[in-house]
């Protein structure tokens, strides 16, 4: 099978880029031909690709539109889409894929044109963000004239939409997408053995983009309620993004500069998971919550907001982790429980590790492979 993955760029250290790279590398090792097509890629690759996985960028920088005056944007968008159609058409002619996989959101700007360029080649849409349908709908409303084509119509024309959770799949079905299935993301690594500290390290770890969705401000406020009571504990946040300055200012206002640290992303985050007592995910919404699975694979239990849609699909509340309301006080209460129950926390981490074995790559990625092959076969039957 010849497979194209279409995404904006491969230079972000994000969950979407991580899982797509993992899948592409796995499929390449199984003999499939895989090509990443990006349109806004800049800088080095965030994650290493298998030698057999190719990458090309067609240089259609959608973000450049926002540097233009409002009155120039509609025409510039039309020109950009024309350029995209020409360059993507050349890629299609040269590579001749059996399946095109589109990861949303962030690809909606070209989705309608991509479906046209694809012709009889099946398009599989992967929904990597809970409420991605709402993001697209909101973008249509807010951008108005700049959204000359409704990407939801293009999604409905796709061969298959794959959601990461049942909740997200249900929402897409309600929007009239005819062919929807659910396959979770695989965990990048499932260590054969883990060594957990027998005593508390008094370290809370958080991992993710420093973006509004992740609500690190909620985490900081929650820890501020506990910091005076538990002076030995500290928080390490691994990530970068547009909210960094604002979050650092919030930490300073709470007087917690020595207790809450914002650190750059690291290549080997699993070592950091293993040297932490528990992970906190404080998001308003998630596509899946890959960091939850990663931490649990290391035997590190998780406190997560019960947000749409991933955490409740992964965590059994009170058994393999703890779910909190989307409120500062409740998040603080759940964090305090984890901080003060050493034995239970260790046992919870052990159960968590056993539970997420079902997300290992050798279990999950064959399901994605089968979905792509079915889309290819269905398209062939339809085109006969």
Secondary structure, 3 states (H helix, E strand, C coil): CEEEEECCCCCCCCHHHHHHHHHHHHHHHCCCEEEEEECCCCCCCCCCCCCCEEEEECCCCHHHHHHCCHHHHHHHHHHHHHHHHHHHHHHHHHHCCCEEEEEECCCHHHHHHHHHHHCCCEEEEEECCCCHHHHHHHHHHHHHHHCCCCHHHHHHCCCEEEECCHHHHHHHHHCCCCCEEECCCCCCCCCCCCCCCCCCCCEEEEECCCCHHHCHHHHHHHHHHHHCCCCCCEEEEECCCCCHHHHHHHHHHCCCCCCEEEECCCCCHHHHHHCCCEEEECCCECCCCHHHHHHHHCCCEEEEECCECHHHHHCCECCCEEEECCCHHHHHHHHHHHHHCHHHHHHHHHHHHHHHHHHCHHHHHHHHHHHHHHHHHHHHHHHC
